[in-house]
Amino acid sequence: MVLNNIKPAMKIRVAIYIRVSTLHQVDKDSLPMQRKDLIAYSKLILNTDDYVIFEDAGYSGKNTIRPRYQDMMEQIRTGAFTHLLVWKIDRISRNLLDFAQMYQELKELNVTFVSKNEQFNTSTAIGEAMLKIILVFAELERNMTSERVTATMISRANTGKWNGGRVPYGYKYDPEEEDFLIVANESNTVKLIHDKYEELQSLVYLARYMNEHGYRTRSGNEWSPPSLVIILKSWWYCGCYEYNKRKAGNRQKLKNESEWIMIEDHHIAIISYDQKERVLAILKGNKRFATEHNLYVKGIHVHVFGGLCWCKNCGKKMTSTSSNKNRSWQYSKYLCSTRRRSLTKCRGRSTSDPVLGEFIFNYILNMLNAQKGFDSIHSPADLQDALLTGDAFSDIKSIDQEELNDLYNILSSSVVGNIYGRSFNVNKAKKNDEVQSSLTILKAEKKKLDRALDRLTNLYLYDDMAISEKDYMTKKTEIETKIAEIDEKIGIVNKNSVDNSITDEEFVDKASTFIITQKLTNRNYISYKRLATSVDPKILYMFTHDVIDYIDIYNGKVQRIVFRNGLSQTFIR
C-alpha cells in the first residue's frame, strides 16, 4: 500500500517500523518475523538496502507514546528518509486520530507510507477510503475489547470478587481463600486515624501528630493530608466493598449513583458505620467552612514562582498555595513540604510573592542597570555595591566572592543580550567549539570513506582478478551504509547547532521577556505589588521560569538564585 509518490530521482531510504504489544510476543516469532519480512520487502520490492529499523517491544498501539517511534518521526522530519515501511497499519497505531495526524504529516513531508500486508493503493479515492475503513474497524476492535473487559470486571464485582489493585491499608489479601484478612498493627493505626481526627478535626494537625509520634505508611513514608483523607473517606473500613464509583480517565469525578456497586459485610470491618458517618460529617463541615470563607480558591491561580523554590533547611521542594481571596491582592505562598507534615523535621519558614518578588525582580533590575552602566564599575566590589542597591537587600552582607568575580569578568567581556537572560549563555562558546569539532571529525571521516569507495570501484572495474562481483557489492553496500550514517549525523549536528525556527512556546517566552524588560527599563526600583497587579500573572510566570532555574530559600529568605543561562548568585547574611 503506497500513500504518496516521490520523485524517481530521489535516492530511496527506508525507515522500517516494527512493534509488538507484549514482551511475550518478543520472545516468540512476532518481532523476528516482522523484521525478516520487511527487510526482504525493502530489498526486493523497493529495490534498496538502505534502511534503518526502529523497534518498539512491549508497547501498545493505543497511542504513539513510544520511544523508537518518536525517534523515527524526529528523523523523518529532518528529511532522513523517503519511505516509511510497516508490516500492518495497526503497527503504527490503532487510534484513527493518531494515524490521521501522522499520515497528514507524511504527505506534507513527501514521505511515502508502505504497508506490506494491506495491498492497495491509496493514491486513488477508493484506496483512501479503504484505508480509513480499516482504521475505523481497528479502533472499533480495541474499544469492544475494552468494553468486554469492563463488563467482566463489573460482573465479578457484583458477586463480591476482588478485581485486583492495591490492597487497602489495614488489610492483606488471601488469594487462595479469596478473602481479606486484618493486619493487626495497621488496623490499630486506622482506628487511631479516625479517633484522632474526631479529636483534632484537622488533616494538617492529624498528619503532624502521626509523623511526630513515629507512625508511617505501609511503604515507610510520612503521612500527609491526602493520604489520610483517602482512609477517612473510604467505606471499605466498615466492611463495605465499593466498585465502579469513579469515571475512567478522571478519578476525581463520580459516576451516576445507579452505576455504583456497594456490597456490605464483604469483609471484616475495622470502623463502625456510626464513627465513619461522624468523621465524614466533620470533613464535610470543614469543606463548607473553607468554601464560605474563601479558604479554597476556585478557578486557576498562577503561582509565579511555583516549582522554582527549594527549602535549604531540609533540601525538599516547596509547595505553592494561594492567599485569602478577600485580600486586595491575591498572591501565592510557598511552604516547605516537610514542615507541613512535621514541625520537628524542618524549621524552615515559608515565604511569599511579596517577599520573593521584591527581591528577585529588583535584583534582576540591578543586574540590568549594572550591565548598562558598567563603564563606571571598576572592581568586583563596585559591582557588589551596584547589585545590592535597595531596601530589599539591606540584610545582605555580601555576594559569594567566586560567583561575583565570574559575573564581573563576564560583564567585562562586553556581553550581547541581557545578562540574566537565556540569549546569553555561559556555556555557549564552549558548546559551539564542541559542535565545530564534531563536524570536522565527521566530515574527515566521510572523505575517508568516499576515497575508499572510489578505490573499491576502480579495483573492480580495472582489475578482473582482484575482486568478485559478489564481494564488490557486499563491500560497496557496507561503505555506502556508513556514508549515509555519517550524513545523518552531520544533519543532526547542524540542526542542533543552528535552528532558525521558533515554536509558539518560544515566541510566548520571548514576548513575556520583552514585556517585563520594558517594565524594568530606566528604573532604579520596582514595586513588585504594583508590577504583579498591572501585568498578567501568566506573563510573570513565563518570565521567571524562562530566566530562572531554581531558587534556594533558607528560613523564608532567598539564599541563592540559579539562572538558566548558567549564572548563579549566592547571598551571605
C-alpha positions in Angstrom: 0.0 0.0 0.0 1.6 3.3 -1.1 0.3 6.6 0.2 2.4 9.1 -1.7 4.6 9.1 -4.8 8.1 10.5 -4.6 10.3 11.8 -7.4 12.1 9.0 -9.1 15.4 10.9 -9.0 15.5 10.7 -5.2 17.5 8.0 -3.6 15.3 5.7 -1.6 16.0 5.4 2.1 13.5 3.4 4.2 12.5 3.7 7.9 11.3 0.3 8.9 9.0 0.4 12.0 8.1 -2.8 13.9 6.1 -3.1 17.1 4.5 -5.8 19.4 2.2 -5.1 22.3 3.7 -7.5 24.9 7.1 -8.7 25.8 5.8 -12.3 25.4 5.4 -11.7 21.7 9.1 -10.5 21.5 10.3 -13.9 22.7 8.1 -15.8 20.1 8.0 -15.1 16.4 6.3 -11.7 16.0 9.3 -9.3 16.1 11.7 -11.5 14.2 9.0 -12.3 11.6 8.2 -8.6 11.0 11.9 -7.7 10.8 12.6 -10.5 8.3 9.6 -9.8 6.1 10.2 -6.0 6.0 13.9 -6.3 5.2 13.1 -8.6 2.3 10.3 -6.3 1.1 12.7 -3.3 1.2 15.3 -5.2 -0.9 13.1 -7.0 -3.4 10.1 -4.6 -3.9 11.6 -1.2 -3.0 15.0 -2.1 -4.5 17.1 -0.7 -1.7 19.4 -2.0 1.0 19.4 1.5 2.6 17.1 1.1 5.6 17.1 1.7 9.4 15.0 -0.4 11.7 13.0 1.2 14.6 11.7 -1.3 17.1 9.3 -0.9 20.0 8.9 -4.1 22.0 6.1 -4.3 24.6 4.3 -1.1 23.6 0.6 -0.8 22.9 -0.8 0.7 19.8 -3.5 2.8 21.6 -1.3 5.9 21.3 2.0 7.0 19.8 3.9 7.5 23.1 6.7 5.0 22.2 10.4 5.9 22.3 11.6 4.4 19.0 8.5 5.7 17.1 9.2 9.2 18.4 12.9 8.9 17.4 11.8 7.7 13.9 9.4 10.7 13.4 12.1 13.1 14.5 14.5 11.8 11.9 11.7 11.8 9.2 11.1 15.5 9.9 14.8 16.2 9.2 14.5 14.6 5.8 16.4 11.4 6.6 14.0 9.0 4.9 11.9 8.8 1.7 9.8 5.8 2.8 8.1 4.5 6.0 7.6 0.8 5.9 5.4 -1.2 8.3 4.1 -4.8 8.5 0.5 -3.7 9.0 -1.2 -0.4 9.6 -2.1 -1.1 13.2 1.7 -1.4 14.0 1.7 2.4 13.7 -1.5 3.0 15.7 -4.9 1.5 16.5 -6.1 5.1 17.1 -7.7 6.7 14.0 -6.9 10.2 15.1 -3.2 9.4 15.8 -2.8 7.7 12.4 -4.6 10.5 10.5 -2.2 13.1 12.1 0.8 11.0 11.1 -0.5 10.4 7.6 -1.1 14.1 7.1 2.4 14.9 8.3 4.0 12.3 5.9 2.1 13.8 3.0 3.4 17.3 3.8 7.0 15.9 4.1 6.5 14.0 0.8 7.4 10.7 2.5 5.9 7.5 1.1 4.0 5.2 3.6 4.1 1.5 2.7 2.2 -1.3 4.5 3.3 -4.8 3.4 0.1 -6.7 4.3 -2.6 -4.3 3.1 -2.1 -4.4 -0.7 -3.9 -1.5 -2.1 -3.0 1.9 -3.5 -4.2 5.0 -1.6 -3.3 7.4 -4.3 -6.9 6.8 -5.6 -10.1 7.8 -3.9 -11.2 4.2 -3.3 -7.9 3.4 -1.8 -8.0 6.3 0.5 -11.5 5.3 1.7 -10.4 1.7 2.2 -7.5 2.9 4.5 -9.9 4.9 6.7 -12.3 1.9 6.9 -9.5 -0.4 8.1 -8.5 2.1 10.8 -12.1 2.6 11.9 -12.5 -1.2 12.4 -9.1 -1.5 14.1 -10.2 1.2 16.7 -13.7 -0.5 17.0 -12.0 -3.8 17.8 -9.9 -2.1 20.6 -13.0 -0.3 22.0 -15.0 -3.6 22.0 -12.2 -5.4 23.8 -12.2 -2.7 26.4 -15.9 -2.9 26.9 -15.8 -6.7 27.3 -13.1 -6.4 30.0 -15.1 -3.7 31.8 -18.3 -5.8 31.7 -16.4 -8.9 33.1 -14.9 -6.9 35.9 -18.3 -5.4 36.9 -19.8 -8.9 36.8 -17.1 -10.1 39.2 -17.6 -7.1 41.5 -21.3 -7.8 41.7 -20.6 -11.3 43.1 -18.1 -9.8 45.6 -14.9 -10.9 43.8 -11.8 -8.7 44.1 -10.7 -7.2 40.7 -7.1 -6.6 41.9 -5.4 -3.3 42.6 -3.7 -2.0 45.8 -5.0 -3.7 48.9 -6.3 -1.1 51.3 -4.1 -0.2 54.3 -5.0 -2.3 57.3 -5.7 -5.5 55.3 -4.0 -8.2 53.3 -5.5 -10.4 50.6 -5.5 -14.2 50.7 -5.7 -15.4 47.1 -6.5 -19.0 47.9 -9.5 -18.1 50.1 -10.3 -15.0 48.0 -10.8 -13.1 51.2 -9.3 -10.1 53.1 -7.6 -10.5 56.5 -6.8 -7.8 59.0 -3.2 -6.7 59.6 -3.1 -6.0 63.3 -0.6 -3.1 63.6 -2.1 -1.4 60.5 -5.7 -1.8 61.7 -4.7 -0.2 65.0 -3.3 2.8 63.1 -6.6 3.0 61.1 -8.5 3.2 64.4 -6.1 5.9 65.7 -6.5 8.0 62.5 -10.3 8.0 62.9 -10.2 8.7 66.6 -7.6 11.5 66.4 -9.4 13.2 63.5 -12.6 13.4 65.6 -10.5 15.0 68.3 -8.3 17.3 66.2 -10.7 17.9 63.3 -7.8 19.0 61.0 -6.0 16.9 58.4 -2.8 19.0 58.8 -2.7 18.6 62.6 -3.5 14.9 62.2 -0.6 14.4 59.8 1.7 16.2 62.1 0.6 14.1 65.1 1.0 10.9 63.2 4.5 11.8 62.0 5.8 13.2 65.2 4.7 10.0 67.1 6.6 7.8 64.6 3.7 6.4 62.6 4.4 5.6 58.9 2.5 4.5 55.9 2.9 0.9 54.6 5.7 2.0 52.3 7.6 3.7 55.2 6.7 7.2 54.2 5.4 10.0 56.4 1.6 10.6 56.5 0.2 13.6 54.5 -3.3 15.1 54.4 -4.1 13.5 51.0 -3.0 10.0 52.2 -5.1 10.4 55.4 -8.2 11.7 53.7 -8.3 8.5 51.5 -8.6 6.4 54.6 -11.1 8.7 56.3 -13.4 8.9 53.3 -13.4 5.2 52.5 -16.3 2.9 53.5 -14.0 -0.1 53.0 -13.1 0.1 56.6 -16.7 -0.5 57.6 -16.6 -3.8 55.7 -18.2 -2.4 52.5 -16.8 -3.2 49.0 -17.2 -0.3 46.6 -16.6 -0.6 42.9 -17.4 1.4 39.7 -17.9 4.7 41.5 -15.4 6.9 39.6 -15.2 7.8 35.9 -12.4 6.3 33.9 -9.8 8.9 32.9 -10.9 11.3 35.6 -10.9 9.7 39.0 -12.0 12.9 40.7 -15.5 12.7 39.2 -18.1 10.3 40.4 -20.4 8.2 38.1 -24.1 8.3 38.5 -25.1 6.6 41.8 -27.1 4.0 39.9 -23.9 2.6 38.4 -22.2 2.1 41.8 -21.6 -1.4 43.2 -21.8 -1.5 47.0 -21.6 -4.8 48.9 -22.0 -4.6 52.7 -20.4 -7.2 55.0 -17.9 -8.1 52.3 -15.0 -8.4 54.7 -14.2 -7.8 58.4 -14.8 -4.2 59.5 -12.3 -2.1 61.5 -14.5 1.0 61.9 -18.2 1.2 62.8 -20.7 2.9 60.4 -21.6 5.4 63.2 -18.0 6.6 63.6 -17.5 6.8 59.8 -20.6 9.0 59.5 -19.3 11.3 62.2 -15.9 11.6 60.5 -17.5 12.3 57.1 -19.7 14.9 58.7 -16.6 16.7 60.1 -14.8 16.5 56.7 -17.9 18.0 55.0 -18.3 20.7 57.6 -14.6 21.7 57.2 -15.1 21.9 53.5 -18.2 24.0 53.8 -16.5 26.4 56.2 -13.5 26.8 53.9 -15.7 27.5 50.9 -17.8 30.1 52.8 -14.6 31.9 54.0 -12.8 31.7 50.6 -10.1 29.4 52.0 -10.4 27.2 48.9 -9.6 29.3 45.8 -11.8 28.3 42.8 -10.5 28.8 39.3 -6.9 28.9 38.1 -4.4 30.8 40.3 -1.0 31.3 38.8 1.9 30.7 41.2 4.6 33.0 39.7 7.5 31.2 41.5 5.7 27.8 41.7 8.1 24.9 41.1 11.3 27.1 41.5 11.7 27.2 45.3 13.7 24.7 47.3 13.9 24.7 51.1 17.6 24.7 52.1 16.7 23.9 55.7 15.8 20.3 54.7 16.5 20.1 50.9 12.9 19.5 49.9 11.0 21.3 47.2 8.5 23.9 48.4 4.8 23.7 47.6 2.6 26.5 46.5 -0.7 27.7 47.9 -2.9 30.8 47.4 -3.5 33.6 50.0 -7.0 34.6 51.1 -9.1 35.6 48.1 -10.6 38.5 50.2 -7.3 40.4 50.1 -6.9 43.3 47.7 -4.1 41.3 46.1 -4.3 37.6 46.0 -0.7 36.3 46.0 1.0 32.9 46.5 2.7 31.4 49.5 5.5 28.8 49.3 5.8 26.3 52.1 8.2 23.5 52.9 6.5 20.2 52.2 8.4 18.6 55.1 7.4 21.2 57.7 3.8 20.9 56.6 3.9 17.2 57.7 6.1 17.7 60.8 7.1 20.8 62.7 10.1 19.0 64.2 11.6 17.6 60.9 12.1 21.1 59.4 12.4 24.6 61.0 12.3 26.3 57.6 9.9 29.2 57.3 7.5 29.8 54.5 7.8 32.7 52.0 5.5 34.5 49.6 5.2 36.5 46.4 5.7 39.9 48.2 9.0 38.7 49.7 10.3 36.8 46.7 9.0 39.2 44.0 10.5 42.3 45.7 13.9 40.5 46.0 14.1 38.7 42.6 12.8 41.4 40.3 14.9 44.2 42.0 18.0 42.0 41.8 17.4 41.4 38.1 16.8 45.2 37.7 20.2 45.9 39.5 21.9 43.3 37.2 20.4 45.1 34.1 21.5 48.6 35.4 25.0 47.3 36.3 25.3 45.9 32.8 24.2 49.2 31.2 26.4 51.3 33.4 29.4 49.0 33.6 31.8 51.8 32.4 31.5 53.3 35.9 32.2 49.9 37.6 35.9 49.3 38.2 36.1 46.3 40.5 34.0 43.4 41.9 33.4 45.5 45.0 31.9 48.2 42.9 29.7 45.6 41.2 28.5 44.2 44.5 27.5 47.7 45.7 25.5 48.1 42.5 23.8 44.7 42.8 22.8 45.2 46.4 21.3 48.6 46.0 17.9 49.0 47.6 16.0 48.1 50.8 15.2 44.6 49.6 19.0 43.8 50.1 19.5 45.6 53.4 20.2 42.4 55.4 22.7 41.0 52.8 26.4 41.3 53.9 27.9 40.2 50.6 27.7 38.0 47.5 29.7 34.8 47.2 33.1 36.1 46.0 33.8 33.5 43.3 30.3 34.0 41.7 30.7 37.8 42.0 34.1 37.6 40.2 32.6 35.4 37.5 29.8 37.9 36.8 32.4 40.8 36.8 34.6 39.0 34.3 31.6 38.2 32.1 30.4 41.9 32.1 33.9 43.0 31.3 33.8 40.9 28.1 31.0 43.2 26.5 28.1 40.7 26.7 25.5 40.9 24.0 21.9 40.5 25.4 20.6 40.8 28.9 23.0 39.3 31.4 20.1 37.4 33.2 18.5 36.0 30.0 19.0 32.8 28.1 20.1 34.7 25.0 23.4 34.9 26.8 24.7 31.5 27.8 27.8 31.0 29.9 28.5 27.7 28.2 27.5 28.8 24.7 31.1 29.4 23.4 32.2 26.0 24.7 29.2 24.4 23.1 29.9 26.0 19.7 33.5 24.8 19.8 32.3 21.2 20.5 29.8 21.4 17.6 32.5 22.6 15.2 34.9 19.9 16.4 32.2 17.2 15.9 31.5 18.5 12.4 35.2 18.5 11.5 35.7 14.9 12.6 32.5 13.7 10.8 33.5 15.4 7.5 37.0 14.0 7.7 35.6 10.5 8.2 33.2 11.0 5.3 36.1 12.0 3.0 38.0 8.9 4.0 35.0 6.6 3.2 34.5 8.4 -0.2 38.1 7.7 -1.2 37.7 4.1 -0.1 34.6 3.7 -2.3 36.4 5.2 -5.3 39.4 2.8 -4.8 37.0 -0.1 -4.5 35.2 0.8 -7.7 38.4 1.3 -9.6 39.7 -2.1 -8.3 36.5 -3.8 -9.5 36.4 -2.1 -12.9 40.0 -2.3 -13.9 41.4 -5.4 -12.3 39.4 -8.5 -13.2 41.4 -10.8 -10.8 41.3 -8.5 -7.8 37.7 -8.9 -6.5 34.5 -10.8 -7.4 31.2 -9.1 -8.2 29.6 -10.5 -5.0 32.4 -9.3 -2.8 32.4 -5.9 -4.6 28.6 -5.5 -4.0 28.9 -6.5 -0.3 31.8 -4.1 0.4 30.1 -1.3 -1.6 26.9 -1.6 0.4 28.8 -1.6 3.7 30.7 1.6 2.8 27.6 3.4 1.4 25.7 2.5 4.7 28.5 4.1 6.7 28.4 7.2 4.5 24.7 7.5 4.9 25.0 7.2 8.7 27.6 10.0 8.7 25.4 12.2 6.5 22.6 11.7 9.0 24.9 12.6 12.0 26.1 15.7 10.2 22.5 16.7 9.6 21.6 16.2 13.3 24.6 18.2 14.5 23.8 21.1 12.1 20.1 21.0 13.2 21.1 21.2 16.9 23.6 24.0 16.4 21.5 26.3 14.1 17.8 26.3 14.2 16.1 29.4 12.9 12.6 28.2 13.5 10.7 29.3 16.6 7.8 27.4 18.3 4.7 29.0 19.7 6.0 28.4 23.2 9.3 30.1 22.4 7.5 33.0 20.9 5.4 33.5 24.1 8.6 33.2 26.2 10.3 35.9 24.2 7.2 38.1 24.3 6.9 37.8 28.1 10.7 38.6 28.4 10.2 41.7 26.2 7.2 42.9 28.2 9.0 42.5 31.6 12.2 44.1 30.2 10.2 47.1 29.2 8.9 47.4 32.7 12.4 47.3 34.1 13.9 49.8 31.7 15.1 53.2 33.1 14.2 52.3 36.7 16.1 52.2 40.0 13.4 50.4 41.9 10.4 48.4 41.1 7.4 47.7 43.4 6.5 44.1 42.9 3.0 44.5 44.1 2.4 47.2 41.5 4.0 45.1 38.8 2.0 42.0 39.8 -1.3 43.9 39.8 -0.6 45.6 36.4 0.8 42.6 34.4 -1.0 39.3 33.6 0.4 36.8 36.2 0.9 34.3 33.3 3.5 36.7 31.8 5.3 37.0 35.1 5.2 33.2 35.4 6.7 32.7 31.9 9.3 35.3 32.5 10.6 33.9 35.8 10.5 30.3 34.5 12.3 31.3 31.4 15.2 33.0 33.1 15.5 31.2 36.5 16.3 27.6 37.0 15.7 27.4 40.8 15.8 29.5 44.0 17.2 28.3 47.3 15.2 29.5 50.3 16.7 29.4 53.8 14.4 30.4 56.8 12.0 32.1 54.4 14.6 34.3 52.6 16.4 34.0 49.3 19.8 32.4 49.7 20.7 31.6 46.1 19.4 32.3 42.6 20.5 30.0 39.7 19.7 31.4 36.3 19.0 29.2 33.2 22.0 30.7 31.4 24.4 29.2 33.9 24.9 32.2 36.2 24.3 31.8 39.9 24.3 34.3 42.8 24.6 33.2 46.5 23.8 35.8 49.2 25.5 35.8 52.6 23.7 37.3 55.5 
